[in-house]
Amino acid sequence: MQLTMQKKDKIILVIPSYNGVDYLRSLLPQLAEENYVDFDLEVVIVDNASTDDSVDFIKNNFSQFTLLENKENTGYVGANNLAYDYAKKNDAKYLYLLNQDTEITPSFLDPLYAFAKNNKFGSLQSKLKLFPETDKINTLGNVIHYLGFGYGSFNGDLDLGQQKIAQINYASGAGVLLSMEALNNLGYLFDETMFAYLEDLDLGWSLNLLGFENYLIPTSVVYHKYQFQRSMKQAYWFERNRLWVILKNYKIATLVFLFPAWLLMELGQIYFAWRNDYLKKKIKAYSFLFSAKEWKILLKKRKNIQDKRVINDRKILQTFSGNILFQPLHSTILNIANFIFDLYFQILRLFIVW
């Protein structure tokens, strides 16, 4: 009798890279040391037209990794979408997204695969810890505020190591395993309109709408060289994409009920933008969002997700938050805002039955 070996599942790990050679010098040797028995792993690096020595460094030192080169910077979204297309063509069962500004721990993919092979899911997030403050949390799963904001839970808290597998709103794109089954059901990885920032929020929300849950797997640990101030410089993308996502994913009736809170928040955001010298970026976000060209695209994308959804807004809102509990933003003004908007949220959820 001739025995046939069962084909192993394949995980494609993708690193979007842009002028990140200093990060890659540390990360890639760590990945080269990884050795897995239960599944096949392929590392794919997507370079977004870097102007530093990234490409030469990869070619000269890590020929075992697959290098995809973009001719222009297509953003975090475009780079990962290219890798998703590659994964579909190369029979991957799972896709792991890893930021270039990370450090891994040995065998960090094993706990994710152990859960993935026995459960239906959309995304599985590794426990992300800060670097070099390796005793502190970056995120234990990201939270969606009902007005479209997203933030990492427990950011800056000491890691007491007592976490368990838990459902989360969405996984940070810095370190997440994605089900190709779920992505193929959705029809894409990231909404290409978003370019960068909050694309992972949109993905997590969309997967939930299709009935795929997102989980934290705390025994998979990745360190993230996260810098809050670096993110804050991208106000245009945050504001544009936040509004894009809520207009796309909520039902019309929900948007109507949200309007008073949304309007109050927008007035506050405009004032905050004026005080912090990015009012022009806020106005630019509005001009993009409400242009005739982009509005047509938005309506098309909205129809796609609304036609496919199997979970209603009432259930979705039960998992969202009315508070922004993010340590770097802590202030008296935020506390007052949280009280007002959370009160509205608690009342709102009593009326949303669709």
Buried (B, 14 or more C-beta within 10 A) or exposed (E): EEEEEEEEBBBBBBBBBBBBBEBBEBBBEBBEEBEEEEBBBBBBBBBBBBEBBBBEBBEEBBEEBBBBBBEEBBBBBBBBBBBBEBBBEEEBBBBBBBBBBBBBBEEBBBBBBBBBEEEEBBBBBBBBBBBEBEEBBBBBBBBBBBBBBBBBBBBBBEBEEEBEEEEBBBBBBBBBBBBBBBBEBBEBBBBBBBBBBBBBBBBBBBBBBBBBBBBBBBBBBBBBBBEEEEEEEBBBBBBBBBBBBBBBBBBEEBBEBBEEBBEBBBEBBBEBBEEEEBBEBBBBBBEBBEEEEBEEBBEEBBEBBBEBBEBBBBEBBEBBBBBBBBBEBEEEEBEEBBEBBBEBBEEBBEEBEE
